[in-house]
């Protein structure tokens, strides 16, 4: 026997996330959007705190390779990587994928950073 099933989906206009009911989608739309500064673009050098686990040194310069967002704050990423309190369930955030080569061993380690954790690199 063949049966036809129609499912209705609801989407947030800010982040295009898919929800099963309208209340969840409107709650997602009600969350505010994190400010994205003009220096947060793909290919820009940024200053943040990085640590190489292979040679045990810290360094500061990396390059943005991808910008993910706006998305609702992921509880797992926020807890393990970002460690900024009060963003889950309140904000649509941007996650920056950063390549930061270690100056000693030259390994390019991938990182996920949040906008409050970075600053522009003003070397020149």
Secondary structure, 3 states (H helix, E strand, C coil): CCCCCCCCCEECCCCCCEECCHHHHHHHHHCEECCCCCCCCCCCEEEEEEEECCCCEEEEEEEEEEEEEEEECCHHHHHHHHCCCCCCCCEEEEEEEEEEECCCCCCEEEEEEEHHHCEECCCC
